[in-house]
Amino acid sequence: YVHPNAARFVAADNEFIDNATNVVRMTFDGNDTVQEDQTWNDIGVPWRLETRTHVGASLTIAAGATFELAENASILVQGEGRLTAVGTEADPITFTGIEALRGYWKGIHIQTRGTDNKFDYVVLEYGGSDAWTGGADTQSMVRIDSGSSLSVTNTTFRESGNYGIWAASDVVLASFSGNTFENNAKVARMHPNTVGQVAGDNTFTGNDDNMFRVTITNSDSVIEDQTWSALEITYLITGRTFTQAALTIEAGTTVRFLQDASLNATGEGTLTAIGTMNEPIVFTSQEGGETAGFWKGLRIESNSTDNQFDYVEIRYAGSDSWYGGGEASGALYLLDGTVALSNSTITDISGWGIDVRGNGAITDCTNVTFINVTEPIKGGATTCG
């Protein structure tokens, strides 16, 4: 029975054989804090954390170490705390529950910024028992607060009771690649300004809700130039979302929208969506919302040559007017904005296919097909080649 700040004294060469409870317990009063820089070794049996443990110094976890967490137990990295958990393919670091039940323990909460906040070859399983704050949408096995950082590579998230990972705005993901999400209730929820740091080589299998959710509140903005990578699964925009920077959508990406949700390029924001014949970019409704006028649409207000759509499909938009009367509704709304559009399809829209207002303009409209729309274009150019 060892206080977490004293666990550094337990060497890896001790042996634990046939004890009735073959673990080392590490919890005293629920506010235990790691106060001195240290390493927790792989001791051959699990370390057991039974309540909330605070990390307030640099804590390194040795490859091969295993941690069992009790029901609703958690690890909070705060203040001067850093958490470095670097395993290997042969000897991963494991954070698991005392019982192998989905959503059994709470998770790991990162509240600090530093290059030594790092997970590599880590297994996180059976967490996500409860919300970190507010509603259930913060419930996750790993939570990264705004202003914090974490590198996550070659890491497995499985059997979370809600999200595998949740990340706010102003989060630095030095790397987020090679990870696996399997058999979780949900995959991930991230602020749109954080999403561009997610690589396309992460894998997703067997999750109940197999979508990568974008948006934390109803007015989140992309404020740094970035690309959203094409993932194995779709993105899901859950509310009114903005870009005030250059946002590029990679070929082969599908972006789904909850009812009445939208993506708005405002201020200096631009939207570049260049797919290919074999890998189009699709903007569409959430599954089950395949009806005209389910989500609101795409709005562009900037006059930039970076606003380009090629091999893009826009489906089921036009749920509500962009302003004033009901006539200002359409899949693509240009308010003083410009766009070049080619090799694309706009289909099943409640309202206009493209609504051009003010000084807006379609700078190119080549090989564009409109299916089941009120009228293809309102204002500006009237035909598409």
C-alpha atoms as a printed R data frame, in Angstrom:
    type eleno elety resid chain resno       x       y       z
1   ATOM     1    CA   TYR     A     1   0.000   0.000   0.000
2   ATOM     2    CA   VAL     A     2   1.979   2.943  -1.359
3   ATOM     3    CA   HIS     A     3   1.164   6.639  -1.622
4   ATOM     4    CA   PRO     A     4   1.454   7.770  -5.286
5   ATOM     5    CA   ASN     A     5   4.267  10.173  -4.409
6   ATOM     6    CA   ALA     A     6   6.230   7.269  -2.913
7   ATOM     7    CA   ALA     A     7   5.638   4.853  -5.781
8   ATOM     8    CA   ARG     A     8   8.980   5.905  -7.336
9   ATOM     9    CA   PHE     A     9  10.760   3.879  -4.676
10  ATOM    10    CA   VAL     A    10   9.252   0.568  -5.841
11  ATOM    11    CA   ALA     A    11  11.830  -0.957  -8.177
12  ATOM    12    CA   ALA     A    12  11.078  -3.218 -11.098
13  ATOM    13    CA   ASP     A    13  12.989  -6.201  -9.664
14  ATOM    14    CA   ASN     A    14  10.591  -6.955  -6.799
15  ATOM    15    CA   GLU     A    15   8.541 -10.133  -7.213
16  ATOM    16    CA   PHE     A    16   4.890 -10.643  -6.285
17  ATOM    17    CA   ILE     A    17   3.916 -14.312  -6.246
18  ATOM    18    CA   ASP     A    18   0.606 -15.968  -5.323
19  ATOM    19    CA   ASN     A    19  -0.584 -13.206  -2.982
20  ATOM    20    CA   ALA     A    20  -4.314 -13.191  -2.252
21  ATOM    21    CA   THR     A    21  -4.554  -9.763  -3.951
22  ATOM    22    CA   ASN     A    22  -1.617  -9.565  -6.316
23  ATOM    23    CA   VAL     A    23  -1.598  -5.791  -6.832
24  ATOM    24    CA   VAL     A    24   0.075  -2.746  -5.314
25  ATOM    25    CA   ARG     A    25  -2.519  -0.275  -4.033
26  ATOM    26    CA   MET     A    26  -1.708   3.417  -4.486
27  ATOM    27    CA   THR     A    27  -4.601   5.441  -3.052
28  ATOM    28    CA   PHE     A    28  -4.960   7.046   0.365
29  ATOM    29    CA   ASP     A    29  -7.599   9.805   0.593
30  ATOM    30    CA   GLY     A    30  -8.843  10.675  -2.895
31  ATOM    31    CA   ASN     A    31  -6.721  13.813  -3.227
32  ATOM    32    CA   ASP     A    32  -3.330  12.139  -3.416
33  ATOM    33    CA   THR     A    33  -0.798  14.096  -5.456
34  ATOM    34    CA   VAL     A    34   2.421  13.169  -7.201
35  ATOM    35    CA   GLN     A    35   4.578  16.083  -6.007
36  ATOM    36    CA   GLU     A    36   8.047  15.084  -7.174
37  ATOM    37    CA   ASP     A    37   9.358  14.087 -10.607
38  ATOM    38    CA   GLN     A    38   9.465  10.310 -10.827
39  ATOM    39    CA   THR     A    39   8.989   7.085 -12.762
40  ATOM    40    CA   TRP     A    40   6.478   4.368 -12.003
41  ATOM    41    CA   ASN     A    41   8.048   1.069 -13.003
42  ATOM    42    CA   ASP     A    42   6.671  -2.061 -14.574
43  ATOM    43    CA   ILE     A    43   6.566  -4.219 -11.441
44  ATOM    44    CA   GLY     A    44   5.058  -7.334 -13.025
45  ATOM    45    CA   VAL     A    45   1.655  -6.902 -11.334
46  ATOM    46    CA   PRO     A    46  -0.894  -4.081 -11.635
47  ATOM    47    CA   TRP     A    47  -0.722  -0.822  -9.778
48  ATOM    48    CA   ARG     A    48  -4.216  -0.166  -8.402
49  ATOM    49    CA   LEU     A    49  -5.723   3.349  -8.221
50  ATOM    50    CA   GLU     A    50  -8.927   3.365  -6.209
51  ATOM    51    CA   THR     A    51 -10.068   6.995  -6.434
52  ATOM    52    CA   ARG     A    52  -8.939  10.334  -7.928
53  ATOM    53    CA   THR     A    53  -5.178  10.791  -8.199
54  ATOM    54    CA   HIS     A    54  -3.492  14.113  -9.040
55  ATOM    55    CA   VAL     A    55  -0.266  14.465 -10.997
56  ATOM    56    CA   GLY     A    56   1.493  17.726 -10.094
57  ATOM    57    CA   ALA     A    57   5.024  16.891 -11.261
58  ATOM    58    CA   SER     A    58   6.657  15.073 -14.186
59  ATOM    59    CA   LEU     A    59   5.472  11.475 -14.066
60  ATOM    60    CA   THR     A    60   6.938   8.873 -16.418
61  ATOM    61    CA   ILE     A    61   5.329   5.460 -16.829
62  ATOM    62    CA   ALA     A    62   7.679   2.619 -17.762
63  ATOM    63    CA   ALA     A    63   6.899   0.407 -20.745
64  ATOM    64    CA   GLY     A    64   4.877  -2.663 -19.795
65  ATOM    65    CA   ALA     A    65   3.310  -1.147 -16.653
66  ATOM    66    CA   THR     A    66  -0.362  -1.900 -15.965
67  ATOM    67    CA   PHE     A    67  -2.793   0.219 -13.958
68  ATOM    68    CA   GLU     A    68  -6.130  -1.004 -12.641
69  ATOM    69    CA   LEU     A    69  -8.599   1.725 -11.764
70  ATOM    70    CA   ALA     A    70 -11.567   1.345  -9.469
71  ATOM    71    CA   GLU     A    71 -15.108   2.348 -10.367
72  ATOM    72    CA   ASN     A    72 -15.189   6.084 -11.272
73  ATOM    73    CA   ALA     A    73 -11.488   6.510 -10.399
74  ATOM    74    CA   SER     A    74  -9.481   9.014 -12.430
75  ATOM    75    CA   ILE     A    75  -6.085  10.617 -13.039
76  ATOM    76    CA   LEU     A    76  -5.837  14.431 -13.234
77  ATOM    77    CA   VAL     A    77  -2.705  16.056 -14.654
78  ATOM    78    CA   GLN     A    78  -2.643  19.609 -13.281
79  ATOM    79    CA   GLY     A    79  -0.428  22.566 -12.393
80  ATOM    80    CA   GLU     A    80   3.180  21.588 -13.107
81  ATOM    81    CA   GLY     A    81   2.144  18.024 -13.862
82  ATOM    82    CA   ARG     A    82   3.217  16.141 -16.971
83  ATOM    83    CA   LEU     A    83   2.413  12.562 -17.956
84  ATOM    84    CA   THR     A    84   4.742  10.575 -20.188
85  ATOM    85    CA   ALA     A    85   3.476   7.088 -20.997
86  ATOM    86    CA   VAL     A    86   5.693   5.586 -23.703
87  ATOM    87    CA   GLY     A    87   5.398   1.860 -24.168
88  ATOM    88    CA   THR     A    88   6.485  -0.369 -27.022
89  ATOM    89    CA   GLU     A    89   4.626  -2.616 -29.422
90  ATOM    90    CA   ALA     A    90   5.743  -5.641 -27.380
91  ATOM    91    CA   ASP     A    91   5.289  -3.940 -23.980
92  ATOM    92    CA   PRO     A    92   2.417  -1.456 -24.093
93  ATOM    93    CA   ILE     A    93   1.315   0.538 -21.063
94  ATOM    94    CA   THR     A    94  -2.222  -0.381 -19.990
95  ATOM    95    CA   PHE     A    95  -4.856   1.614 -18.115
96  ATOM    96    CA   THR     A    96  -7.816  -0.657 -17.413
97  ATOM    97    CA   GLY     A    97 -10.627  -1.232 -14.942
98  ATOM    98    CA   ILE     A    98 -10.566  -3.508 -11.934
99  ATOM    99    CA   GLU     A    99 -13.572  -4.990 -13.683
100 ATOM   100    CA   ALA     A   100 -13.659  -5.398 -17.453
101 ATOM   101    CA   LEU     A   101 -16.892  -3.427 -17.900
102 ATOM   102    CA   ARG     A   102 -17.485  -0.691 -20.451
103 ATOM   103    CA   GLY     A   103 -17.516   2.705 -18.732
104 ATOM   104    CA   TYR     A   104 -16.212   1.364 -15.405
105 ATOM   105    CA   TRP     A   105 -13.578   3.980 -14.442
106 ATOM   106    CA   LYS     A   106 -13.671   7.666 -15.294
107 ATOM   107    CA   GLY     A   107 -10.547   8.501 -17.301
108 ATOM   108    CA   ILE     A   108  -7.433  10.670 -17.607
109 ATOM   109    CA   HIS     A   109  -7.818  14.467 -17.567
110 ATOM   110    CA   ILE     A   110  -4.995  16.556 -19.100
111 ATOM   111    CA   GLN     A   111  -4.937  20.188 -17.951
112 ATOM   112    CA   THR     A   112  -1.329  21.147 -18.740
113 ATOM   113    CA   ARG     A   113   0.765  21.979 -21.793
114 ATOM   114    CA   GLY     A   114   4.157  20.429 -22.448
115 ATOM   115    CA   THR     A   115   5.957  18.269 -24.992
116 ATOM   116    CA   ASP     A   116   6.316  15.548 -22.361
117 ATOM   117    CA   ASN     A   117   2.557  14.937 -22.206
118 ATOM   118    CA   LYS     A   118   2.742  11.888 -24.417
119 ATOM   119    CA   PHE     A   119   0.992   8.544 -25.011
120 ATOM   120    CA   ASP     A   120   2.694   6.034 -27.304
121 ATOM   121    CA   TYR     A   121   1.798   2.350 -27.404
122 ATOM   122    CA   VAL     A   122  -0.774   2.773 -24.655
123 ATOM   123    CA   VAL     A   123  -3.979   0.782 -24.141
124 ATOM   124    CA   LEU     A   124  -6.911   2.641 -22.555
125 ATOM   125    CA   GLU     A   125  -9.921   0.447 -21.868
126 ATOM   126    CA   TYR     A   126 -13.187   0.393 -19.878
127 ATOM   127    CA   GLY     A   127 -13.090   4.117 -18.970
128 ATOM   128    CA   GLY     A   128 -15.572   6.907 -19.621
129 ATOM   129    CA   SER     A   129 -17.824   6.264 -16.625
130 ATOM   130    CA   ASP     A   130 -18.987   9.809 -15.944
131 ATOM   131    CA   ALA     A   131 -18.993  13.410 -17.224
132 ATOM   132    CA   TRP     A   132 -15.995  15.561 -16.352
133 ATOM   133    CA   THR     A   133 -18.131  18.674 -16.128
134 ATOM   134    CA   GLY     A   134 -21.611  19.645 -17.205
135 ATOM   135    CA   GLY     A   135 -23.508  17.269 -19.460
136 ATOM   136    CA   ALA     A   136 -22.735  13.811 -20.752
137 ATOM   137    CA   ASP     A   137 -21.009  15.250 -23.842
138 ATOM   138    CA   THR     A   138 -17.832  15.668 -21.735
139 ATOM   139    CA   GLN     A   139 -17.870  12.017 -20.688
140 ATOM   140    CA   SER     A   140 -14.692  10.484 -22.141
141 ATOM   141    CA   MET     A   141 -11.785   8.174 -21.377
142 ATOM   142    CA   VAL     A   142  -9.301  10.982 -22.127
143 ATOM   143    CA   ARG     A   143 -10.174  14.680 -21.782
144 ATOM   144    CA   ILE     A   144  -7.827  17.472 -22.915
145 ATOM   145    CA   ASP     A   145  -8.702  20.947 -21.691
146 ATOM   146    CA   SER     A   146  -8.214  24.190 -23.611
147 ATOM   147    CA   GLY     A   147  -4.623  25.401 -23.319
148 ATOM   148    CA   SER     A   148  -3.322  21.850 -22.827
149 ATOM   149    CA   SER     A   149  -1.376  19.448 -25.022
150 ATOM   150    CA   LEU     A   150  -0.939  15.746 -25.608
151 ATOM   151    CA   SER     A   151   0.774  13.616 -28.229
152 ATOM   152    CA   VAL     A   152  -1.148  10.402 -28.894
153 ATOM   153    CA   THR     A   153   0.332   7.729 -31.171
154 ATOM   154    CA   ASN     A   154  -0.085   3.967 -31.574
155 ATOM   155    CA   THR     A   155  -2.651   4.005 -28.800
156 ATOM   156    CA   THR     A   156  -5.791   1.882 -28.444
157 ATOM   157    CA   PHE     A   157  -9.051   3.261 -27.062
158 ATOM   158    CA   ARG     A   158 -11.609   0.568 -26.381
159 ATOM   159    CA   GLU     A   159 -14.811  -0.058 -24.446
160 ATOM   160    CA   SER     A   160 -15.296   3.558 -23.368
161 ATOM   161    CA   GLY     A   161 -18.709   4.306 -21.893
162 ATOM   162    CA   ASN     A   162 -18.923   7.397 -24.103
163 ATOM   163    CA   TYR     A   163 -16.148   9.089 -26.116
164 ATOM   164    CA   GLY     A   164 -12.686   7.655 -26.391
165 ATOM   165    CA   ILE     A   165 -11.244  11.185 -26.386
166 ATOM   166    CA   TRP     A   166 -12.565  14.736 -25.957
167 ATOM   167    CA   ALA     A   167 -10.486  17.805 -26.862
168 ATOM   168    CA   ALA     A   168 -11.325  21.488 -26.432
169 ATOM   169    CA   SER     A   169 -10.111  24.517 -28.394
170 ATOM   170    CA   ASP     A   170  -6.506  25.727 -28.119
171 ATOM   171    CA   VAL     A   171  -5.316  22.144 -27.695
172 ATOM   172    CA   VAL     A   172  -1.981  21.089 -29.177
173 ATOM   173    CA   LEU     A   173  -1.926  17.525 -30.458
174 ATOM   174    CA   ALA     A   174   1.769  17.317 -31.339
175 ATOM   175    CA   SER     A   175   0.879  14.059 -33.071
176 ATOM   176    CA   PHE     A   176  -2.356  12.112 -33.317
177 ATOM   177    CA   SER     A   177  -1.708   9.153 -35.585
178 ATOM   178    CA   GLY     A   178  -1.679   5.388 -35.748
179 ATOM   179    CA   ASN     A   179  -4.344   5.092 -33.061
180 ATOM   180    CA   THR     A   180  -7.157   2.547 -32.884
181 ATOM   181    CA   PHE     A   181 -10.698   3.129 -31.623
182 ATOM   182    CA   GLU     A   182 -12.592  -0.109 -31.114
183 ATOM   183    CA   ASN     A   183 -15.861  -1.073 -29.433
184 ATOM   184    CA   ASN     A   184 -16.451   2.307 -27.779
185 ATOM   185    CA   ALA     A   185 -19.881   3.849 -27.281
186 ATOM   186    CA   LYS     A   186 -18.577   6.832 -29.298
187 ATOM   187    CA   VAL     A   187 -15.273   7.668 -30.945
188 ATOM   188    CA   ALA     A   188 -14.234  11.279 -30.320
189 ATOM   189    CA   ARG     A   189 -15.496  14.816 -29.860
190 ATOM   190    CA   MET     A   190 -13.159  17.708 -30.710
191 ATOM   191    CA   HIS     A   191 -13.363  21.447 -31.179
192 ATOM   192    CA   PRO     A   192 -13.186  22.210 -34.930
193 ATOM   193    CA   ASN     A   193  -9.939  24.152 -34.458
194 ATOM   194    CA   THR     A   194  -8.321  20.997 -33.042
195 ATOM   195    CA   VAL     A   195  -9.546  18.561 -35.714
196 ATOM   196    CA   GLY     A   196  -6.877  19.540 -38.255
197 ATOM   197    CA   GLN     A   197  -4.227  17.884 -36.077
198 ATOM   198    CA   VAL     A   198  -5.807  14.437 -36.506
199 ATOM   199    CA   ALA     A   199  -3.995  12.272 -39.076
200 ATOM   200    CA   GLY     A   200  -5.813  10.132 -41.588
201 ATOM   201    CA   ASP     A   201  -4.160   6.853 -40.526
202 ATOM   202    CA   ASN     A   202  -6.183   6.323 -37.337
203 ATOM   203    CA   THR     A   203  -8.486   3.290 -37.472
204 ATOM   204    CA   PHE     A   204 -12.051   2.830 -36.204
205 ATOM   205    CA   THR     A   205 -13.890  -0.447 -35.794
206 ATOM   206    CA   GLY     A   206 -16.883  -1.808 -33.911
207 ATOM   207    CA   ASN     A   207 -17.855   1.469 -32.223
208 ATOM   208    CA   ASP     A   208 -21.567   1.940 -31.490
209 ATOM   209    CA   ASP     A   209 -21.508   5.488 -32.931
210 ATOM   210    CA   ASN     A   210 -18.744   5.314 -35.514
211 ATOM   211    CA   MET     A   211 -18.454   9.059 -36.275
212 ATOM   212    CA   PHE     A   212 -15.871  11.704 -35.405
213 ATOM   213    CA   ARG     A   213 -17.870  14.511 -33.792
214 ATOM   214    CA   VAL     A   214 -16.888  18.110 -34.470
215 ATOM   215    CA   THR     A   215 -18.136  21.094 -32.437
216 ATOM   216    CA   ILE     A   216 -18.325  21.649 -28.683
217 ATOM   217    CA   THR     A   217 -20.693  24.658 -28.575
218 ATOM   218    CA   ASN     A   218 -23.005  26.250 -31.142
219 ATOM   219    CA   SER     A   219 -20.527  28.928 -32.290
220 ATOM   220    CA   ASP     A   220 -17.141  27.200 -32.507
221 ATOM   221    CA   SER     A   221 -14.663  28.507 -35.079
222 ATOM   222    CA   VAL     A   222 -11.649  27.241 -36.962
223 ATOM   223    CA   ILE     A   223  -9.151  30.055 -36.347
224 ATOM   224    CA   GLU     A   224  -5.955  28.463 -37.701
225 ATOM   225    CA   ASP     A   225  -5.299  27.348 -41.291
226 ATOM   226    CA   GLN     A   226  -5.700  23.578 -41.454
227 ATOM   227    CA   THR     A   227  -6.754  20.473 -43.341
228 ATOM   228    CA   TRP     A   228  -9.299  17.956 -42.162
229 ATOM   229    CA   SER     A   229  -7.916  14.577 -43.180
230 ATOM   230    CA   ALA     A   230 -10.015  11.903 -44.844
231 ATOM   231    CA   LEU     A   231 -10.774   9.364 -42.117
232 ATOM   232    CA   GLU     A   232 -12.148   5.833 -42.376
233 ATOM   233    CA   ILE     A   233 -15.296   7.228 -40.762
234 ATOM   234    CA   THR     A   234 -17.350  10.388 -41.278
235 ATOM   235    CA   TYR     A   235 -17.117  13.674 -39.448
236 ATOM   236    CA   LEU     A   236 -20.315  14.833 -37.762
237 ATOM   237    CA   ILE     A   237 -20.888  18.572 -37.300
238 ATOM   238    CA   THR     A   238 -23.312  18.912 -34.438
239 ATOM   239    CA   GLY     A   239 -24.206  22.611 -34.562
240 ATOM   240    CA   ARG     A   240 -23.503  25.954 -36.202
241 ATOM   241    CA   THR     A   241 -19.779  25.870 -36.974
242 ATOM   242    CA   PHE     A   242 -17.541  28.569 -38.442
243 ATOM   243    CA   THR     A   243 -14.190  28.897 -40.140
244 ATOM   244    CA   GLN     A   244 -12.355  32.209 -39.946
245 ATOM   245    CA   ALA     A   245  -9.197  30.727 -41.471
246 ATOM   246    CA   ALA     A   246  -8.296  28.612 -44.494
247 ATOM   247    CA   LEU     A   247 -10.047  25.254 -44.080
248 ATOM   248    CA   THR     A   248  -9.243  22.499 -46.572
249 ATOM   249    CA   ILE     A   249 -11.239  19.273 -46.743
250 ATOM   250    CA   GLU     A   250  -9.229  16.312 -48.042
251 ATOM   251    CA   ALA     A   251 -10.445  14.225 -50.980
252 ATOM   252    CA   GLY     A   252 -12.565  11.256 -49.902
253 ATOM   253    CA   THR     A   253 -13.928  12.978 -46.785
254 ATOM   254    CA   THR     A   254 -17.583  12.755 -45.766
255 ATOM   255    CA   VAL     A   255 -18.941  15.463 -43.469
256 ATOM   256    CA   ARG     A   256 -22.371  14.839 -41.966
257 ATOM   257    CA   PHE     A   257 -24.551  17.412 -40.210
258 ATOM   258    CA   LEU     A   258 -27.119  17.170 -37.444
259 ATOM   259    CA   GLN     A   259 -30.497  18.758 -38.102
260 ATOM   260    CA   ASP     A   260 -30.182  22.530 -38.828
261 ATOM   261    CA   ALA     A   261 -26.371  22.440 -38.425
262 ATOM   262    CA   SER     A   262 -24.204  24.425 -40.823
263 ATOM   263    CA   LEU     A   263 -20.641  25.285 -41.829
264 ATOM   264    CA   ASN     A   264 -19.942  28.987 -42.326
265 ATOM   265    CA   ALA     A   265 -16.840  30.596 -43.867
266 ATOM   266    CA   THR     A   266 -16.946  34.109 -42.403
267 ATOM   267    CA   GLY     A   267 -14.521  37.016 -42.166
268 ATOM   268    CA   GLU     A   268 -11.243  35.854 -43.738
269 ATOM   269    CA   GLY     A   269 -12.381  32.237 -43.663
270 ATOM   270    CA   THR     A   270 -12.205  30.120 -46.816
271 ATOM   271    CA   LEU     A   271 -13.384  26.656 -47.731
272 ATOM   272    CA   THR     A   272 -11.439  24.470 -50.156
273 ATOM   273    CA   ALA     A   273 -12.986  21.084 -50.995
274 ATOM   274    CA   ILE     A   274 -11.220  19.411 -53.904
275 ATOM   275    CA   GLY     A   275 -12.106  15.770 -54.354
276 ATOM   276    CA   THR     A   276 -11.535  13.407 -57.246
277 ATOM   277    CA   MET     A   277 -13.815  11.296 -59.436
278 ATOM   278    CA   ASN     A   278 -13.037   8.241 -57.290
279 ATOM   279    CA   GLU     A   279 -12.845  10.106 -53.981
280 ATOM   280    CA   PRO     A   280 -15.467  12.851 -53.925
281 ATOM   281    CA   ILE     A   281 -16.062  15.056 -50.895
282 ATOM   282    CA   VAL     A   282 -19.578  14.661 -49.511
283 ATOM   283    CA   PHE     A   283 -21.524  17.132 -47.353
284 ATOM   284    CA   THR     A   284 -24.715  15.431 -46.206
285 ATOM   285    CA   SER     A   285 -27.155  14.842 -43.369
286 ATOM   286    CA   GLN     A   286 -26.630  12.589 -40.395
287 ATOM   287    CA   GLU     A   287 -27.704   9.019 -40.990
288 ATOM   288    CA   GLY     A   288 -31.472   8.846 -40.887
289 ATOM   289    CA   GLY     A   289 -31.821  12.417 -42.111
290 ATOM   290    CA   GLU     A   290 -31.904  11.669 -45.832
291 ATOM   291    CA   THR     A   291 -34.672  14.141 -46.616
292 ATOM   292    CA   ALA     A   292 -34.551  17.486 -48.405
293 ATOM   293    CA   GLY     A   293 -34.029  20.344 -45.973
294 ATOM   294    CA   PHE     A   294 -32.603  18.367 -43.060
295 ATOM   295    CA   TRP     A   295 -29.484  20.473 -42.355
296 ATOM   296    CA   LYS     A   296 -28.959  24.131 -43.155
297 ATOM   297    CA   GLY     A   297 -26.072  24.239 -45.649
298 ATOM   298    CA   LEU     A   298 -22.736  25.896 -46.421
299 ATOM   299    CA   ARG     A   299 -22.250  29.680 -46.269
300 ATOM   300    CA   ILE     A   300 -19.318  31.609 -47.798
301 ATOM   301    CA   GLU     A   301 -18.754  35.302 -47.166
302 ATOM   302    CA   SER     A   302 -15.165  35.744 -48.355
303 ATOM   303    CA   ASN     A   303 -14.066  36.833 -51.819
304 ATOM   304    CA   SER     A   304 -11.127  34.472 -52.292
305 ATOM   305    CA   THR     A   305  -9.855  32.160 -55.017
306 ATOM   306    CA   ASP     A   306  -9.349  29.568 -52.253
307 ATOM   307    CA   ASN     A   307 -13.103  28.961 -52.179
308 ATOM   308    CA   GLN     A   308 -13.134  25.995 -54.548
309 ATOM   309    CA   PHE     A   309 -15.393  22.956 -54.846
310 ATOM   310    CA   ASP     A   310 -14.415  20.193 -57.264
311 ATOM   311    CA   TYR     A   311 -15.943  16.712 -57.235
312 ATOM   312    CA   VAL     A   312 -18.182  17.665 -54.310
313 ATOM   313    CA   GLU     A   313 -21.651  16.383 -53.428
314 ATOM   314    CA   ILE     A   314 -24.052  18.458 -51.308
315 ATOM   315    CA   ARG     A   315 -27.164  16.582 -50.199
316 ATOM   316    CA   TYR     A   316 -30.323  17.201 -48.101
317 ATOM   317    CA   ALA     A   317 -29.581  20.833 -47.123
318 ATOM   318    CA   GLY     A   318 -31.817  23.907 -46.945
319 ATOM   319    CA   SER     A   319 -33.514  23.450 -43.564
320 ATOM   320    CA   ASP     A   320 -33.874  27.133 -42.744
321 ATOM   321    CA   SER     A   321 -33.485  30.644 -44.112
322 ATOM   322    CA   TRP     A   322 -30.032  32.195 -43.803
323 ATOM   323    CA   TYR     A   323 -31.690  35.488 -42.909
324 ATOM   324    CA   GLY     A   324 -35.096  37.127 -42.933
325 ATOM   325    CA   GLY     A   325 -37.709  35.509 -45.116
326 ATOM   326    CA   GLY     A   326 -37.839  31.915 -46.157
327 ATOM   327    CA   GLU     A   327 -36.547  32.635 -49.664
328 ATOM   328    CA   ALA     A   328 -32.958  32.934 -48.419
329 ATOM   329    CA   SER     A   329 -32.465  29.211 -48.047
330 ATOM   330    CA   GLY     A   330 -30.199  26.997 -50.061
331 ATOM   331    CA   ALA     A   331 -27.461  24.428 -49.983
332 ATOM   332    CA   LEU     A   332 -24.711  26.924 -50.815
333 ATOM   333    CA   TYR     A   333 -25.218  30.520 -49.708
334 ATOM   334    CA   LEU     A   334 -22.876  33.211 -51.053
335 ATOM   335    CA   LEU     A   335 -23.203  36.447 -49.084
336 ATOM   336    CA   ASP     A   336 -20.667  38.701 -50.834
337 ATOM   337    CA   GLY     A   337 -18.626  35.516 -51.191
338 ATOM   338    CA   THR     A   338 -17.263  33.814 -54.288
339 ATOM   339    CA   VAL     A   339 -16.762  30.193 -55.209
340 ATOM   340    CA   ALA     A   340 -15.477  28.161 -58.151
341 ATOM   341    CA   LEU     A   341 -17.618  25.057 -58.592
342 ATOM   342    CA   SER     A   342 -16.941  22.128 -60.925
343 ATOM   343    CA   ASN     A   343 -17.734  18.425 -61.398
344 ATOM   344    CA   SER     A   344 -20.186  18.560 -58.513
345 ATOM   345    CA   THR     A   345 -23.735  17.570 -57.596
346 ATOM   346    CA   ILE     A   346 -26.284  19.425 -55.470
347 ATOM   347    CA   THR     A   347 -29.246  17.215 -54.730
348 ATOM   348    CA   ASP     A   348 -32.435  16.995 -52.615
349 ATOM   349    CA   ILE     A   349 -32.420  20.584 -51.398
350 ATOM   350    CA   SER     A   350 -35.254  22.529 -49.782
351 ATOM   351    CA   GLY     A   351 -34.817  25.894 -51.487
352 ATOM   352    CA   TRP     A   352 -32.169  27.017 -53.955
353 ATOM   353    CA   GLY     A   353 -29.184  24.978 -54.961
354 ATOM   354    CA   ILE     A   354 -27.010  28.106 -54.773
355 ATOM   355    CA   ASP     A   355 -28.220  31.439 -53.397
356 ATOM   356    CA   VAL     A   356 -26.046  34.402 -54.440
357 ATOM   357    CA   ARG     A   357 -26.451  37.662 -52.499
358 ATOM   358    CA   GLY     A   358 -24.838  41.113 -52.484
359 ATOM   359    CA   ASN     A   359 -21.497  41.059 -54.266
360 ATOM   360    CA   GLY     A   360 -21.371  37.279 -54.278
361 ATOM   361    CA   ALA     A   361 -20.440  35.457 -57.466
362 ATOM   362    CA   ILE     A   362 -19.914  32.003 -58.911
363 ATOM   363    CA   THR     A   363 -16.556  32.463 -60.613
364 ATOM   364    CA   ASP     A   364 -16.736  29.092 -62.354
365 ATOM   365    CA   CYS     A   365 -19.630  26.680 -62.731
366 ATOM   366    CA   THR     A   366 -18.601  23.738 -64.881
367 ATOM   367    CA   ASN     A   367 -20.227  20.309 -65.072
368 ATOM   368    CA   VAL     A   368 -22.499  20.916 -62.081
369 ATOM   369    CA   THR     A   369 -25.694  18.874 -61.689
370 ATOM   370    CA   PHE     A   370 -28.764  19.996 -59.727
371 ATOM   371    CA   ILE     A   371 -31.305  17.339 -58.731
372 ATOM   372    CA   ASN     A   372 -34.553  17.954 -56.832
373 ATOM   373    CA   VAL     A   373 -33.972  21.628 -55.989
374 ATOM   374    CA   THR     A   374 -36.467  24.540 -56.112
375 ATOM   375    CA   GLU     A   375 -34.232  26.274 -58.651
376 ATOM   376    CA   PRO     A   376 -30.540  25.725 -59.334
377 ATOM   377    CA   ILE     A   377 -29.359  29.307 -58.786
378 ATOM   378    CA   LYS     A   378 -30.892  32.442 -57.349
379 ATOM   379    CA   GLY     A   379 -29.116  35.709 -58.221
380 ATOM   380    CA   GLY     A   380 -25.724  36.110 -59.888
381 ATOM   381    CA   ALA     A   381 -25.032  33.705 -62.742
382 ATOM   382    CA   THR     A   382 -28.150  31.899 -63.918
383 ATOM   383    CA   THR     A   383 -26.699  28.869 -65.654
384 ATOM   384    CA   CYS     A   384 -23.992  26.309 -65.113
385 ATOM   385    CA   GLY     A   385 -22.028  24.735 -67.947
